[in-house]
Amino acid sequence: MVNRGWRWKCSTWLLVVAAASPSLRQRGDQHVASLVQSVPDSARSPSKESLENTVKQFVAALKDRDEEALTQQFSKDGVVFGIDSDPISPQVIKKRIKKHELLYCLFFDTQCLRRDRSFQKQFSLRDSLVNGKAHHWQVAINQKSQSITGEVRLFVEGNPDRSNTGDEFCNLTYNFEDDTWRIQEVLFY
């Protein structure tokens, strides 16, 4: 019983001395800072929620035909469109979208897209989205050594134009760059 009382008094006295002493407080702050810095990168990894918020911004950019919001999501290393294509730099993508070339059509305008013979039966991503009654997505995060990627599958329900092709209309691969999700690949159906 005496030991507990003595320990409590000593603990209280140490806390008072530590709080009053600037050098001890500074050491404590440094210790806390070093503990925060030693937290492994995996504990500071991006979350599914952050990826879902980015997908919401992508969907909003499509619906609003917001070229600027869309182009801000592209990877600084370029974006691959379709299978077996080379990455296109964000600067080239921005120019093509601004000039309403094929990439603009792919995202925003079916009529424009169908002028190209290769896309006669293809719908723009925006039209696939807005002509449906509802949409949803699935997300997953993968970490390979230093790189963190997010896989996104976009679905639209109740779009009569897609009755023969199914609800899935786009897959996106995001890369986590500079604490932000950036589109690295776009696959469209």
Secondary structure as the mmCIF struct_conf table of DSSP 4:
data_model
#
loop_
_struct_conf.conf_type_id
_struct_conf.id
_struct_conf.beg_label_comp_id
_struct_conf.beg_label_asym_id
_struct_conf.beg_label_seq_id
_struct_conf.end_label_comp_id
_struct_conf.end_label_asym_id
_struct_conf.end_label_seq_id
HELX_RH_AL_P HELX_RH_AL_P1 VAL A 2 ALA A 20
HELX_RH_AL_P HELX_RH_AL_P2 PRO A 22 GLN A 37
TURN_TY1_P TURN_TY1_P1 SER A 38 SER A 38
BEND BEND1 VAL A 39 VAL A 39
HELX_RH_3T_P HELX_RH_3T_P1 ASP A 41 ARG A 44
HELX_RH_AL_P HELX_RH_AL_P3 LYS A 48 ASP A 64
TURN_TY1_P TURN_TY1_P2 ARG A 65 ARG A 65
HELX_RH_AL_P HELX_RH_AL_P4 GLU A 67 THR A 71
TURN_TY1_P TURN_TY1_P3 GLN A 72 GLN A 73
STRN STRN1 PHE A 74 PHE A 74
TURN_TY1_P TURN_TY1_P4 LYS A 76 ASP A 77
STRN STRN2 VAL A 79 VAL A 79
STRN STRN3 VAL A 80 PHE A 81
BEND BEND2 GLY A 82 GLY A 82
TURN_TY1_P TURN_TY1_P5 ILE A 83 ASP A 84
STRN STRN4 ILE A 88 ILE A 88
HELX_RH_AL_P HELX_RH_AL_P5 PRO A 90 LYS A 98
TURN_TY1_P TURN_TY1_P6 LYS A 99 HIS A 100
HELX_RH_AL_P HELX_RH_AL_P6 LEU A 102 PHE A 108
HELX_RH_AL_P HELX_RH_AL_P7 THR A 110 LEU A 113
TURN_TY1_P TURN_TY1_P7 ARG A 114 ARG A 115
BEND BEND3 ASP A 116 ASP A 116
HELX_RH_3T_P HELX_RH_3T_P2 ARG A 117 PHE A 119
TURN_TY1_P TURN_TY1_P8 GLN A 120 LYS A 121
HELX_RH_AL_P HELX_RH_AL_P8 LEU A 125 VAL A 130
TURN_TY1_P TURN_TY1_P9 ASN A 131 ASN A 131
BEND BEND4 GLY A 132 LYS A 133
STRN STRN5 ALA A 134 LYS A 144
TURN_TY1_P TURN_TY1_P10 SER A 145 GLN A 146
STRN STRN6 SER A 147 GLU A 157
BEND BEND5 GLY A 158 GLY A 158
HELX_RH_3T_P HELX_RH_3T_P3 PRO A 160 ARG A 162
TURN_TY1_P TURN_TY1_P11 SER A 163 THR A 165
BEND BEND6 ASP A 167 ASP A 167
STRN STRN7 GLU A 168 GLU A 177
TURN_TY1_P TURN_TY1_P12 ASP A 178 ASP A 179
STRN STRN8 THR A 180 PHE A 188
#
